[in-house]
């Protein structure tokens, strides 16, 4: 009795408008649902390099935290040295990233440094554009991060010395990873990194570069570690701020 349109049959035009309204409503709900769909959490290489003279850092989204967790669980303080030929799959993946432009062809000699720590491979390579990049992967195509290191002439490092090109961290909480990269001068035979919490590990040294990564947040913090440079004449230790 309260419905003023009771017993009235809608016109064809009213049916059409009603149907269109319902379709617009359903489309809007579907769009909202697609926006609300959970997004896989990503780790991103820290954009703020501690080294004042570091090259511009470009971050690449990492994969699921599971890949990082596996890499951290298998991490070793002493790296295994790898040749360019041994890491061609990882180098091709690194070359395909947007950092420094994509390289269509990758050769073993493009890899300047490559190390293995458990499941993870860290490499420094030169792309066909001339940009030198660093990539960290957890194996099986799980690239964790990629960043640019240099584009143009490299500084000359004196004999027995090292410099710091970049130091950064990625991730959150217990899932944080850190890395440190620099150039080495002639006569440097080894580089070690000692965290303030007592953890000590060896960096890789090859082709004028030194590099290491480890589980932890120290790479994104100021002077929470010490770098020890070894030569035939002895050892010298530095805080990162002294190398910048």
Secondary structure as the mmCIF struct_conf table of DSSP 4:
data_model
#
loop_
_struct_conf.conf_type_id
_struct_conf.id
_struct_conf.beg_label_comp_id
_struct_conf.beg_label_asym_id
_struct_conf.beg_label_seq_id
_struct_conf.end_label_comp_id
_struct_conf.end_label_asym_id
_struct_conf.end_label_seq_id
TURN_TY1_P TURN_TY1_P1 UNK A 4 UNK A 7
HELX_LH_PP_P HELX_LH_PP_P1 UNK A 8 UNK A 11
HELX_RH_AL_P HELX_RH_AL_P1 UNK A 12 UNK A 36
BEND BEND1 UNK A 37 UNK A 37
STRN STRN1 UNK A 44 UNK A 45
BEND BEND2 UNK A 47 UNK A 47
BEND BEND3 UNK A 50 UNK A 51
TURN_TY1_P TURN_TY1_P2 UNK A 52 UNK A 53
HELX_LH_PP_P HELX_LH_PP_P2 UNK A 54 UNK A 57
STRN STRN2 UNK A 61 UNK A 61
HELX_RH_AL_P HELX_RH_AL_P2 UNK A 65 UNK A 73
TURN_TY1_P TURN_TY1_P3 UNK A 74 UNK A 74
BEND BEND4 UNK A 77 UNK A 78
HELX_LH_PP_P HELX_LH_PP_P3 UNK A 79 UNK A 79
STRN STRN3 UNK A 80 UNK A 81
TURN_TY1_P TURN_TY1_P4 UNK A 84 UNK A 84
HELX_RH_3T_P HELX_RH_3T_P1 UNK A 85 UNK A 87
HELX_RH_AL_P HELX_RH_AL_P3 UNK A 88 UNK A 95
TURN_TY1_P TURN_TY1_P5 UNK A 96 UNK A 96
BEND BEND5 UNK A 97 UNK A 98
TURN_TY1_P TURN_TY1_P6 UNK A 99 UNK A 100
BEND BEND6 UNK A 104 UNK A 104
HELX_RH_3T_P HELX_RH_3T_P2 UNK A 108 UNK A 110
STRN STRN4 UNK A 111 UNK A 117
TURN_TY1_P TURN_TY1_P7 UNK A 118 UNK A 119
STRN STRN5 UNK A 120 UNK A 126
TURN_TY1_P TURN_TY1_P8 UNK A 128 UNK A 129
BEND BEND7 UNK A 130 UNK A 130
STRN STRN6 UNK A 132 UNK A 137
BEND BEND8 UNK A 139 UNK A 139
TURN_TY1_P TURN_TY1_P9 UNK A 140 UNK A 141
STRN STRN7 UNK A 143 UNK A 150
BEND BEND9 UNK A 151 UNK A 152
HELX_LH_PP_P HELX_LH_PP_P4 UNK A 153 UNK A 158
TURN_TY1_P TURN_TY1_P10 UNK A 159 UNK A 160
STRN STRN8 UNK A 162 UNK A 162
STRN STRN9 UNK A 166 UNK A 170
BEND BEND10 UNK A 171 UNK A 172
HELX_RH_3T_P HELX_RH_3T_P3 UNK A 173 UNK A 175
STRN STRN10 UNK A 177 UNK A 183
STRN STRN11 UNK A 184 UNK A 184
TURN_TY1_P TURN_TY1_P11 UNK A 186 UNK A 187
STRN STRN12 UNK A 188 UNK A 195
TURN_TY1_P TURN_TY1_P12 UNK A 196 UNK A 197
BEND BEND11 UNK A 198 UNK A 198
STRN STRN13 UNK A 200 UNK A 202
HELX_LH_PP_P HELX_LH_PP_P5 UNK A 203 UNK A 203
STRN STRN14 UNK A 204 UNK A 206
TURN_TY1_P TURN_TY1_P13 UNK A 207 UNK A 208
STRN STRN15 UNK A 209 UNK A 215
BEND BEND12 UNK A 216 UNK A 217
HELX_RH_3T_P HELX_RH_3T_P4 UNK A 218 UNK A 220
BEND BEND13 UNK A 221 UNK A 223
STRN STRN16 UNK A 225 UNK A 231
TURN_TY1_P TURN_TY1_P14 UNK A 232 UNK A 233
STRN STRN17 UNK A 234 UNK A 239
HELX_RH_AL_P HELX_RH_AL_P4 UNK A 240 UNK A 243
#
